[in-house]
């Protein structure tokens, strides 16, 4: 069974080596803009006041 060629993670078109893992400059730039615009986020556990546990200097 032949394997399918890798696809662009954004639009599903075949990948281009120049823009790997994307198919075009447009998809590559759109992905970067999602990171800059906080369209993507890494989940983090935060206290209800919005601070992270290691941000608290008043607690020992």
C-alpha positions in Angstrom: 0.0 0.0 0.0 1.6 3.3 -1.0 1.9 6.0 1.6 0.2 9.3 1.1 2.5 12.3 0.5 2.7 14.7 3.6 0.1 17.4 3.6 0.1 21.0 4.8 -1.3 21.1 8.4 -3.4 24.2 7.6 -5.0 23.6 4.2 -4.3 20.0 3.4 -2.6 20.6 0.1 0.7 18.7 -0.7 3.7 20.1 1.0 6.4 22.0 -0.8 10.0 21.4 0.3 10.8 25.1 0.3 8.0 25.9 2.9 8.1 22.6 4.8 5.9 21.6 6.6 3.5 24.0 4.7 2.5 24.1 1.1 3.2 27.8 0.5 4.5 31.0 1.9 0.9 32.1 2.7 0.2 29.1 4.9 3.6 29.5 6.6 2.9 33.2 7.3 -0.6 32.5 8.5 0.7 30.0 11.0 3.3 32.5 12.3 0.6 35.2 12.6 -1.5 32.7 14.7 1.4 32.4 17.1 2.0 36.2 17.2 -1.7 37.0 17.7 -2.1 34.3 20.4 -4.3 32.2 18.2 -2.3 29.3 19.6 -1.6 28.9 23.3 0.2 26.4 25.5 -2.1 25.5 28.4 -0.9 26.6 31.8 -2.3 26.1 35.3 -2.7 29.5 37.0 -4.0 30.7 40.3 -7.4 32.5 40.3 -5.6 35.9 40.6 -3.8 35.2 37.2 -0.3 34.6 38.7 1.7 31.4 38.3 2.8 29.5 41.4 6.5 30.4 40.8 5.5 34.1 40.6 4.6 34.2 44.3 7.5 35.6 46.3 5.5 36.3 49.4 5.0 32.6 50.2 7.8 30.3 51.4 
